[in-house]
Amino acid sequence: MITGPLALCAAVFCTALGLTARPAIGAWPVTLLLTAAMVAATLPVINIVVRRQALGVTLTEIPLVLALHLLPPLSVVLAYTLATLIVQIRRKLVPAKFWFNVALAAAATSVANLVLVALPETQGVGPGTWGILLAAVGTHTLVTLAAVVAVISVVQGWQAGLELARSAPPTLITAAINLSIGLLIIIAFVTTPWALLLFGGLAAAFLMVYRSYAQFLRQHRTLADMYQLTKAITESGPDGTLVDTLISRIRSLMQAEHATLWMPAQGRHPEVLLSSQEGKPGLLDSAPTPAQLRDVAVARKGTIALGRRLGGEPELRGMLTRDRVKDVIVIPLRSGKAVIGTIEVVNRLGDTNHFAPADIPVFETVAAHAAVALENSRLVDRLRHDAYHDLLTKLPNRRRITSALAESVKIGAPDEVVALLLFDVGGLRQVNESLGHAAGDKVLAEVAARLRASAPSSALVGRAGGDEFLVTMRLESVEAAVELAARLREQIRDEMIFDTLTLDVDTAVGVAVHPDHGSDAATLLQRVDLAANAAKAVPGSVQLFNPALESRSLRRLGLAGDLRRALDDGKLEVYFQPKVTLRDRRLVGVECLARWDHPTHGTVAPEDFVAVAEHTGQLSRLTELVLHEGLRRSRDWAQADQPLSVAVNISPRSLTDQHFPDRVRELLDEYGVPPQRLTLEITEAGVLDGTERPIPTLRRLREMGVRLSVDDFGTGDSSLAHLRRLPIHEVKVDRSFVQGMATDPGDLAIVNAVVTLSQQFGLAVVAEGVESELTLELLQDIGCEIGQGFLFSRPLPYERLEAWFGAQVDPETISTGELPRLRVVP
């Protein structure tokens, strides 16, 4: 589009010059001499890079002015075109650029000569000659600039052409300076030909100064670019634009067509291969660098530089088989002694430009800065990730869940709720204690994997800490949240196999939703935690939050200080509930139960103040209070010829206290009560916790003669076979099974099985919750020995118990020394 018309114009204008100019061709020696001068003046090039094109500014206007003044028109065209042809051959340009430059030289020079011919003939070296030569040289410069702008506009778009046009003033100024120098040479030559020697010396000096200046300018620009690069890296690091900034700045600094960053996959970071290409926005996910060169650089841990001026090993240069890859520099990025990737530049801008050996130290310095910045960026990213994720399960942690939940509740929808589910893994402490924390970690990792696989893709699954996991997502209703919680619980509770061991891991699930149960993340987390704690005692282990849970929790919190004062002031009482043989209704003992009548809250449920005592470290005082009162009453009854045993509930924590058996012995000695008259009751979950921790304490107590009983049997996941390894005397069937015997065949079967197997193991069986004659008869039929419940008596304070003794116990059995028999059953 451009070269053809230029060549045609050159041919037409040269023909016109040949027909009109007299003479058209001058002396050949002078023509050849000026041709050589034009070739020499073209060699020092000042490059102005515009996008992917390099615009060269030379000193050719100086010999051109001389040629226009001394030679006929066609000789000028011939000399300038021949000089351009020689220079283009030396620079080895691609054919399109080669012929464009040759055609442009011929066309621009012919147009300049037409202007010169059209104007009056020059006379001497005065101002008139200056103006004529200025018009001719100016025309040559403008034609050249217009043609170059046209080419760049066609190839790269009008924006690039406009950008080049805006950069034209320095070129025009340079042409004006060259014109002035040429006129000075003409003036001096007319005065004396010896002036050419002076100008030759000045030219040599100018060339040396220019080279020094160019080198200084290049160094200054490099330092400025490196400063800007370092500044850009510092400013872009935190916002995630480091790679984009780094590659683009390096490409600009090295004046390369392509700059590429490659980093292999590392940990959770995927492989990175990004390139910045001149003239294209954004980053590309491909690179012109052969992958083999990258592998060689990583293996050698050294720089690979290949190109016309860089040299390089022939076998490596043979890898540059891709089109337009003329030179390449590949530098490994180091972190200590390790190579974390490579940074690469390909092809210096401009067909005549190449990377030089001096570019390698600059690029290596940049690569060192880049390696530090990238490693720091990954370190910051890793720290940020670790701050919001659990290291064991790789799930988001409580902080991340809280942040996501806070964002979710800000966006309300009338037909949706934000559900928060808390999964509390049961039995993890027992796994840690019996199998080690490594096994516990495997359990948590497996639960995390199952929960992540089972949860909907829109759900955010995280670990709240310890044995708790959180799931949050948007659902259509509260019912859907409860249904999801139940479904996830069932899907993650399958047995887990570790080596040869099979574990059954269950979870208790709390559910809270926005906006029903809270308007912010902190409130929802607090309330879902309350629901999860309540779920541990709920059949099905899924509990939706309700206000009663919070009021009970707040009440327990307020009771902590009151309980301490009540223990100090003796405000807690001990009640007694009789234990009776079912066959002949003989009174065999009583169970001692702590009761608290709060001055503000009224009667406080035992499970509430016992839980408060456990959490505030007052449980040992509470247990000792009941032991004191029970043993004192047992001593008094024995002195009154009523040798009744007493049973006291103890916490599983007491079994981990190695001093507890010694304290029991001291109390027995203090009150003079035989050990066999004291029964210590431990809940099934406390004595059958899957570990060996309670067994040493139980054995010491049994060796002392104290009777041991498993309370609330049947409410846990243990089997009767587990009781065989425990040094116990008695099993108490939970009231929930006993009270359902008369109406539920399943409960009747459970009680029957417990009684039968316990008797085979030589264990006594006590049925709790005997409240009707029908239940009593059923227990008698299956052979249960002892019972307690409202059918005989409620728990009573000591004074009322004495009255009950007087009303219910047959005096004749007391006088004969037998176990007291009840006269009637109310």
MORA-V270448 format. One record per residue. N is the residue number from 1. RES is the residue in one small letter. SS is DSSP state (H for helix, E for strand, - for the rest). PSI is psi as a letter, one per 30 degrees, with the letter a starting at -180 (999 if undefined). OMEGA is omega in whole degrees, -180 to 180 (999 if undefined). Layout:
N|RES|SS|PSI|OMEGA, N|RES|SS|PSI|OMEGA
This chain:
1|m|-|e|-176, 2|i|-|e|-174, 3|t|H|e|-179, 4|g|H|e|177, 5|p|H|e|178, 6|l|H|e|180, 7|a|H|e|179, 8|l|H|e|178, 9|c|H|e|180, 10|a|H|e|-179, 11|a|H|e|-178, 12|v|H|e|-177, 13|f|H|e|179, 14|c|H|e|177, 15|t|H|e|179, 16|a|H|e|179, 17|l|H|e|180, 18|g|H|e|-178, 19|l|H|f|-172, 20|t|H|e|-174, 21|a|-|k|177, 22|r|-|j|-7, 23|p|-|l|-180, 24|a|-|f|-178, 25|i|-|k|-178, 26|g|-|a|-178, 27|a|-|k|-177, 28|w|H|e|-180, 29|p|H|e|-180, 30|v|H|e|179, 31|t|H|e|-180, 32|l|H|e|180, 33|l|H|e|179, 34|l|H|e|174, 35|t|H|e|178, 36|a|H|e|178, 37|a|H|e|178, 38|m|H|e|177, 39|v|H|e|-180, 40|a|H|e|-178, 41|a|H|f|-178, 42|t|H|f|-173, 43|l|H|e|177, 44|p|-|j|-174, 45|v|-|k|171, 46|i|E|j|-174, 47|n|E|k|171, 48|i|E|j|-176, 49|v|E|k|176, 50|v|E|j|-175, 51|r|-|b|-176, 52|r|-|g|-177, 53|q|E|k|178, 54|a|E|k|179, 55|l|E|k|-178, 56|g|E|k|176, 57|v|E|j|-176, 58|t|-|a|180, 59|l|-|g|-173, 60|t|H|f|179, 61|e|H|f|-179, 62|i|H|e|176, 63|p|H|f|178, 64|l|H|e|177, 65|v|H|e|178, 66|l|H|e|-179, 67|a|H|e|179, 68|l|H|e|-178, 69|h|H|e|-171, 70|l|H|f|-171, 71|l|-|l|172, 72|p|-|l|-172, 73|p|H|e|-177, 74|l|H|e|176, 75|s|H|e|178, 76|v|H|e|180, 77|v|H|e|-179, 78|l|H|e|-178, 79|a|H|e|-176, 80|y|H|e|-180, 81|t|H|e|179, 82|l|H|e|178, 83|a|H|e|178, 84|t|H|e|179, 85|l|H|e|180, 86|i|H|e|-179, 87|v|H|e|-179, 88|q|H|e|176, 89|i|H|e|-180, 90|r|H|e|-177, 91|r|H|f|176, 92|k|-|h|178, 93|l|-|l|175, 94|v|-|l|-174, 95|p|H|e|-177, 96|a|H|e|180, 97|k|H|e|-179, 98|f|H|e|-176, 99|w|H|e|175, 100|f|H|e|-179, 101|n|H|e|179, 102|v|H|e|180, 103|a|H|e|179, 104|l|H|e|180, 105|a|H|e|-179, 106|a|H|e|-177, 107|a|H|e|-177, 108|a|H|e|-179, 109|t|H|e|179, 110|s|H|e|178, 111|v|H|e|179, 112|a|H|e|179, 113|n|H|e|175, 114|l|H|e|177, 115|v|H|e|-179, 116|l|H|e|179, 117|v|H|e|-178, 118|a|H|f|-179, 119|l|-|l|179, 120|p|-|l|-179, 121|e|-|k|-178, 122|t|-|k|178, 123|q|-|j|179, 124|g|-|a|-178, 125|v|-|h|-179, 126|g|-|a|-178, 127|p|H|e|177, 128|g|H|e|177, 129|t|H|e|179, 130|w|H|e|-177, 131|g|H|e|-180, 132|i|H|e|179, 133|l|H|e|177, 134|l|H|e|180, 135|a|H|e|-178, 136|a|H|e|-179, 137|v|H|e|178, 138|g|H|e|177, 139|t|H|e|179, 140|h|H|e|-178, 141|t|H|e|-179, 142|l|H|e|177, 143|v|H|e|179, 144|t|H|e|-179, 145|l|H|e|-180, 146|a|H|e|180, 147|a|H|e|180, 148|v|H|e|177, 149|v|H|e|179, 150|a|H|e|-180, 151|v|H|e|-178, 152|i|H|e|178, 153|s|H|e|179, 154|v|H|e|-174, 155|v|H|e|-172, 156|q|H|f|179, 157|g|-|l|-175, 158|w|H|f|178, 159|q|H|e|179, 160|a|H|e|177, 161|g|H|e|178, 162|l|H|e|178, 163|e|H|e|178, 164|l|H|e|179, 165|a|H|e|179, 166|r|H|f|179, 167|s|-|g|-176, 168|a|H|e|-177, 169|p|H|e|177, 170|p|H|e|179, 171|t|H|e|179, 172|l|H|e|178, 173|i|H|e|178, 174|t|H|e|179, 175|a|H|e|179, 176|a|H|e|178, 177|i|H|e|179, 178|n|H|e|177, 179|l|H|e|-180, 180|s|H|e|179, 181|i|H|e|179, 182|g|H|e|178, 183|l|H|e|177, 184|l|H|e|179, 185|i|H|e|179, 186|i|H|e|-179, 187|i|H|e|-180, 188|a|H|e|-178, 189|f|H|e|178, 190|v|H|e|180, 191|t|H|e|178, 192|t|-|k|179, 193|p|-|f|179, 194|w|-|f|178, 195|a|H|f|178, 196|l|H|e|178, 197|l|H|e|179, 198|l|H|e|180, 199|f|H|e|176, 200|g|H|e|177, 201|g|H|e|178, 202|l|H|e|179, 203|a|H|e|179, 204|a|H|e|179, 205|a|H|e|179, 206|f|H|e|-180, 207|l|H|e|179, 208|m|H|e|179, 209|v|H|e|-179, 210|y|H|e|179, 211|r|H|e|179, 212|s|H|e|180, 213|y|H|e|180, 214|a|H|e|179, 215|q|H|e|177, 216|f|H|e|180, 217|l|H|e|179, 218|r|H|e|179, 219|q|H|e|179, 220|h|H|e|179, 221|r|H|e|179, 222|t|H|e|179, 223|l|H|e|179, 224|a|H|e|179, 225|d|H|e|179, 226|m|H|e|176, 227|y|H|e|179, 228|q|H|e|178, 229|l|H|e|179, 230|t|H|e|179, 231|k|H|e|180, 232|a|H|e|178, 233|i|H|e|-179, 234|t|H|e|-176, 235|e|H|f|-175, 236|s|H|f|-177, 237|g|-|e|-173, 238|p|-|f|-173, 239|d|-|g|173, 240|g|-|g|-179, 241|t|-|g|-175, 242|l|H|e|-175, 243|v|H|e|180, 244|d|H|e|180, 245|t|H|e|-176, 246|l|H|e|-176, 247|i|H|e|-179, 248|s|H|e|-180, 249|r|H|e|180, 250|i|H|e|178, 251|r|H|e|179, 252|s|H|e|-179, 253|l|H|e|-177, 254|m|H|f|-178, 255|q|-|h|-177, 256|a|E|l|175, 257|e|E|e|-178, 258|h|E|k|169, 259|a|E|k|-172, 260|t|E|k|172, 261|l|E|k|176, 262|w|E|k|176, 263|m|E|k|-179, 264|p|-|l|177, 265|a|-|k|-179, 266|q|E|j|-179, 267|g|-|b|180, 268|r|-|f|180, 269|h|E|k|178, 270|p|-|l|177, 271|e|-|k|180, 272|v|E|k|173, 273|l|E|j|-176, 274|l|E|k|-179, 275|s|E|k|171, 276|s|E|k|-179, 277|q|E|k|180, 278|e|-|k|177, 279|g|-|f|180, 280|k|-|k|-180, 281|p|-|l|176, 282|g|-|a|-178, 283|l|-|k|178, 284|l|E|l|179, 285|d|-|g|177, 286|s|-|l|-178, 287|a|-|k|177, 288|p|-|f|-179, 289|t|-|k|175, 290|p|-|k|-178, 291|a|H|f|-180, 292|q|H|e|178, 293|l|H|e|178, 294|r|H|e|180, 295|d|H|e|179, 296|v|H|e|180, 297|a|H|e|179, 298|v|H|e|-179, 299|a|H|e|-179, 300|r|H|f|-176, 301|k|-|h|-179, 302|g|-|l|-177, 303|t|-|k|173, 304|i|E|j|-179, 305|a|E|k|-178, 306|l|E|k|178, 307|g|E|l|-176, 308|r|-|e|-179, 309|r|-|f|-179, 310|l|-|f|-177, 311|g|E|b|-180, 312|g|-|l|-179, 313|e|-|k|-178, 314|p|H|e|-179, 315|e|H|e|177, 316|l|H|e|178, 317|r|H|f|176, 318|g|-|f|178, 319|m|-|f|-179, 320|l|-|i|-176, 321|t|-|f|-179, 322|r|-|l|180, 323|d|-|k|173, 324|r|-|g|171, 325|v|-|j|-176, 326|k|-|e|176, 327|d|-|l|-174, 328|v|E|k|173, 329|i|E|k|179, 330|v|E|k|-178, 331|i|E|k|177, 332|p|E|k|174, 333|l|E|k|-174, 334|r|E|k|168, 335|s|E|j|-170, 336|g|-|b|178, 337|k|-|f|-178, 338|a|E|k|175, 339|v|E|k|-177, 340|i|E|g|179, 341|g|E|a|178, 342|t|E|l|172, 343|i|E|k|-168, 344|e|E|k|171, 345|v|E|k|-177, 346|v|E|k|172, 347|n|E|j|171, 348|r|E|k|-178, 349|l|-|k|-180, 350|g|-|k|-178, 351|d|-|f|-177, 352|t|-|f|-176, 353|n|-|k|-179, 354|h|-|l|174, 355|f|-|k|-179, 356|a|-|l|178, 357|p|H|e|180, 358|a|H|f|179, 359|d|H|f|-174, 360|i|H|e|178, 361|p|H|e|178, 362|v|H|e|-179, 363|f|H|e|179, 364|e|H|e|176, 365|t|H|e|177, 366|v|H|e|-180, 367|a|H|e|178, 368|a|H|e|176, 369|h|H|e|-179, 370|a|H|e|-180, 371|a|H|e|179, 372|v|H|e|-179, 373|a|H|e|-179, 374|l|H|e|179, 375|e|H|e|176, 376|n|H|e|179, 377|s|H|e|178, 378|r|H|e|178, 379|l|H|e|178, 380|v|H|e|179, 381|d|H|e|180, 382|r|H|e|178, 383|l|H|e|178, 384|r|H|e|179, 385|h|H|e|-180, 386|d|H|e|180, 387|a|H|f|-177, 388|y|-|g|-179, 389|h|E|l|178, 390|d|-|k|-175, 391|l|-|e|-177, 392|l|-|e|-174, 393|t|-|f|-177, 394|k|-|g|178, 395|l|-|l|171, 396|p|E|k|-179, 397|n|-|a|-176, 398|r|H|e|-180, 399|r|H|e|180, 400|r|H|e|179, 401|i|H|e|180, 402|t|H|e|179, 403|s|H|e|-180, 404|a|H|e|179, 405|l|H|e|178, 406|a|H|e|177, 407|e|H|e|-177, 408|s|H|e|-176, 409|v|H|f|177, 410|k|H|f|-177, 411|i|-|j|-178, 412|g|-|k|176, 413|a|-|k|-175, 414|p|-|f|-177, 415|d|-|g|-180, 416|e|-|l|172, 417|v|E|l|173, 418|v|E|j|-176, 419|a|E|k|175, 420|l|E|k|-178, 421|l|E|k|178, 422|l|E|j|179, 423|f|E|j|179, 424|d|E|j|-177, 425|v|E|k|-179, 426|g|-|k|174, 427|g|-|g|-178, 428|l|H|e|179, 429|r|H|e|179, 430|q|H|e|177, 431|v|H|e|180, 432|n|H|e|-175, 433|e|H|e|-177, 434|s|H|e|-175, 435|l|H|f|-179, 436|g|-|l|-177, 437|h|H|f|177, 438|a|H|e|177, 439|a|H|e|177, 440|g|H|e|177, 441|d|H|e|177, 442|k|H|e|178, 443|v|H|e|-180, 444|l|H|e|180, 445|a|H|e|179, 446|e|H|e|177, 447|v|H|e|179, 448|a|H|e|-180, 449|a|H|e|-180, 450|r|H|e|-179, 451|l|H|e|180, 452|r|H|e|-180, 453|a|H|f|-176, 454|s|H|f|-177, 455|a|-|l|176, 456|p|-|l|-177, 457|s|-|f|180, 458|s|-|f|-177, 459|a|-|k|173, 460|l|E|j|-178, 461|v|E|k|-179, 462|g|E|l|177, 463|r|E|k|-178, 464|a|E|f|-177, 465|g|E|l|179, 466|g|-|b|-178, 467|d|-|g|-176, 468|e|E|k|178, 469|f|E|k|-179, 470|l|E|k|174, 471|v|E|k|178, 472|t|E|k|178, 473|m|E|l|176, 474|r|E|k|178, 475|l|E|l|-175, 476|e|-|f|-177, 477|s|-|l|175, 478|v|H|e|-180, 479|e|H|e|178, 480|a|H|e|178, 481|a|H|e|179, 482|v|H|e|179, 483|e|H|e|178, 484|l|H|e|179, 485|a|H|e|180, 486|a|H|e|-179, 487|r|H|e|179, 488|l|H|e|179, 489|r|H|e|-180, 490|e|H|e|-176, 491|q|H|f|-179, 492|i|H|f|-176, 493|r|-|g|177, 494|d|-|l|-177, 495|e|-|k|179, 496|m|E|k|-177, 497|i|E|k|176, 498|f|E|j|-175, 499|d|-|c|-180, 500|t|-|g|-175, 501|l|E|k|177, 502|t|E|k|-178, 503|l|E|k|173, 504|d|-|j|-177, 505|v|-|k|-180, 506|d|-|l|180, 507|t|E|k|170, 508|a|E|k|-171, 509|v|E|k|172, 510|g|E|k|-177, 511|v|E|k|172, 512|a|E|k|-177, 513|v|E|l|172, 514|h|E|k|13, 515|p|-|g|-173, 516|d|-|e|-170, 517|h|-|g|179, 518|g|-|l|-178, 519|s|-|f|180, 520|d|-|l|-174, 521|a|H|e|-177, 522|a|H|e|180, 523|t|H|e|180, 524|l|H|e|179, 525|l|H|e|179, 526|q|H|e|-174, 527|r|H|e|176, 528|v|H|f|176, 529|d|H|e|176, 530|l|H|e|-180, 531|a|H|e|180, 532|a|H|e|177, 533|n|H|e|178, 534|a|H|f|-178, 535|a|H|f|180, 536|k|-|f|-179, 537|a|-|g|-176, 538|v|-|k|174, 539|p|-|k|-176, 540|g|-|f|173, 541|s|-|g|173, 542|v|E|k|-176, 543|q|E|k|173, 544|l|E|k|-179, 545|f|-|k|171, 546|n|-|l|-174, 547|p|H|f|-179, 548|a|H|e|180, 549|l|H|e|-179, 550|e|H|e|180, 551|s|H|e|179, 552|r|H|e|179, 553|s|H|e|178, 554|l|H|e|179, 555|r|H|e|179, 556|r|H|e|180, 557|l|H|e|179, 558|g|H|f|-178, 559|l|H|f|-174, 560|a|H|e|180, 561|g|H|e|180, 562|d|H|e|-179, 563|l|H|e|179, 564|r|H|e|179, 565|r|H|e|179, 566|a|H|e|177, 567|l|H|e|179, 568|d|H|e|-174, 569|d|H|g|180, 570|g|-|h|-178, 571|k|-|f|177, 572|l|E|k|179, 573|e|E|l|174, 574|v|E|k|177, 575|y|E|l|-176, 576|f|E|k|176, 577|q|E|k|-176, 578|p|E|k|173, 579|k|E|k|-168, 580|v|E|k|171, 581|t|E|k|-174, 582|l|-|f|-176, 583|r|-|e|-175, 584|d|-|g|174, 585|r|-|h|176, 586|r|E|k|180, 587|l|E|j|-176, 588|v|E|f|-180, 589|g|E|a|-180, 590|v|E|l|172, 591|e|E|k|-178, 592|c|E|k|-174, 593|l|E|k|179, 594|a|E|k|178, 595|r|E|k|-178, 596|w|E|k|176, 597|d|E|j|-175, 598|h|E|k|-178, 599|p|-|f|-179, 600|t|-|e|-175, 601|h|-|f|-178, 602|g|E|b|-178, 603|t|E|k|180, 604|v|E|k|-180, 605|a|-|k|-179, 606|p|H|e|-179, 607|e|H|f|179, 608|d|H|e|-176, 609|f|H|f|173, 610|v|H|e|177, 611|a|H|e|177, 612|v|H|e|180, 613|a|H|e|179, 614|e|H|e|-175, 615|h|H|f|-178, 616|t|H|g|177, 617|g|-|g|-179, 618|q|-|g|-175, 619|l|H|e|-179, 620|s|H|e|178, 621|r|H|e|180, 622|l|H|e|179, 623|t|H|e|-179, 624|e|H|e|177, 625|l|H|e|-179, 626|v|H|e|178, 627|l|H|e|178, 628|h|H|e|-176, 629|e|H|e|-179, 630|g|H|e|-179, 631|l|H|e|177, 632|r|H|e|179, 633|r|H|e|177, 634|s|H|e|176, 635|r|H|e|-179, 636|d|H|e|180, 637|w|H|e|179, 638|a|H|e|178, 639|q|H|f|178, 640|a|-|g|179, 641|d|-|h|174, 642|q|-|i|-175, 643|p|-|i|-179, 644|l|-|k|175, 645|s|E|l|178, 646|v|E|k|178, 647|a|E|k|-177, 648|v|E|k|176, 649|n|E|k|176, 650|i|-|l|-179, 651|s|-|l|174, 652|p|H|f|179, 653|r|H|e|180, 654|s|H|f|-179, 655|l|H|f|176, 656|t|H|f|179, 657|d|-|j|-177, 658|q|-|f|179, 659|h|-|f|-176, 660|f|H|e|178, 661|p|H|e|180, 662|d|H|e|179, 663|r|H|e|176, 664|v|H|e|179, 665|r|H|e|179, 666|e|H|e|180, 667|l|H|e|177, 668|l|H|e|179, 669|d|H|e|-178, 670|e|H|e|-177, 671|y|H|f|178, 672|g|-|h|180, 673|v|-|k|177, 674|p|-|k|-177, 675|p|H|e|-177, 676|q|H|f|178, 677|r|H|g|177, 678|l|E|k|175, 679|t|E|k|177, 680|l|E|k|-177, 681|e|E|k|179, 682|i|E|k|-179, 683|t|E|l|-180, 684|e|H|e|-179, 685|a|H|f|-179, 686|g|H|e|-176, 687|v|H|f|179, 688|l|-|i|-177, 689|d|-|g|178, 690|g|-|g|-180, 691|t|-|l|178, 692|e|-|g|-174, 693|r|H|e|-175, 694|p|H|f|-169, 695|i|H|e|179, 696|p|H|e|179, 697|t|H|e|178, 698|l|H|e|-179, 699|r|H|e|178, 700|r|H|e|179, 701|l|H|e|179, 702|r|H|e|178, 703|e|H|f|176, 704|m|H|f|-178, 705|g|-|f|179, 706|v|-|k|176, 707|r|E|k|-177, 708|l|E|k|-176, 709|s|E|k|174, 710|v|E|j|-176, 711|d|E|l|176, 712|d|E|h|-178, 713|f|E|k|-180, 714|g|-|f|-178, 715|t|-|f|180, 716|g|-|a|-178, 717|d|-|g|-176, 718|s|-|l|176, 719|s|-|l|179, 720|l|H|f|-179, 721|a|H|f|179, 722|h|H|f|-178, 723|l|H|f|-175, 724|r|H|f|-178, 725|r|H|g|-178, 726|l|-|k|-180, 727|p|-|i|-177, 728|i|-|l|-179, 729|h|-|f|-165, 730|e|E|k|175, 731|v|E|k|177, 732|k|E|j|180, 733|v|E|k|-177, 734|d|-|k|-176, 735|r|H|f|-177, 736|s|H|e|178, 737|f|H|e|-178, 738|v|H|e|-178, 739|q|-|f|179, 740|g|-|g|-177, 741|m|-|e|-174, 742|a|-|f|-175, 743|t|-|f|-176, 744|d|-|j|179, 745|p|H|f|179, 746|g|H|e|178, 747|d|H|e|178, 748|l|H|e|179, 749|a|H|e|179, 750|i|H|e|-179, 751|v|H|e|179, 752|n|H|e|-180, 753|a|H|e|180, 754|v|H|e|-179, 755|v|H|e|-176, 756|t|H|e|-178, 757|l|H|e|179, 758|s|H|e|179, 759|q|H|e|177, 760|q|H|f|178, 761|f|-|g|-180, 762|g|-|g|-178, 763|l|-|k|173, 764|a|E|l|-179, 765|v|E|k|177, 766|v|E|k|178, 767|a|E|k|176, 768|e|E|l|173, 769|g|-|h|176, 770|v|-|j|-172, 771|e|-|f|-179, 772|s|-|l|179, 773|e|H|e|-180, 774|l|H|e|177, 775|t|H|e|179, 776|l|H|e|180, 777|e|H|e|179, 778|l|H|e|178, 779|l|H|e|178, 780|q|H|e|-178, 781|d|H|e|-178, 782|i|H|g|172, 783|g|-|g|178, 784|c|-|k|-170, 785|e|-|e|-170, 786|i|E|k|177, 787|g|E|l|173, 788|q|E|k|-177, 789|g|-|a|-176, 790|f|-|f|176, 791|l|-|e|179, 792|f|-|e|179, 793|s|-|k|169, 794|r|-|l|171, 795|p|-|k|-174, 796|l|E|k|170, 797|p|-|l|-171, 798|y|H|e|-177, 799|e|H|e|180, 800|r|H|e|176, 801|l|H|e|178, 802|e|H|e|177, 803|a|H|e|178, 804|w|H|e|176, 805|f|H|e|-177, 806|g|H|e|-177, 807|a|H|e|-170, 808|q|H|f|-175, 809|v|E|k|177, 810|d|-|j|-177, 811|p|H|e|-177, 812|e|H|e|180, 813|t|H|f|179, 814|i|H|e|-177, 815|s|H|f|-179, 816|t|-|f|179, 817|g|-|g|178, 818|e|-|l|172, 819|l|-|k|-177, 820|p|-|k|178, 821|r|E|k|177, 822|l|E|k|-178, 823|r|-|e|-179, 824|v|-|l|173, 825|v|-|j|-176, 826|p|-|999|999
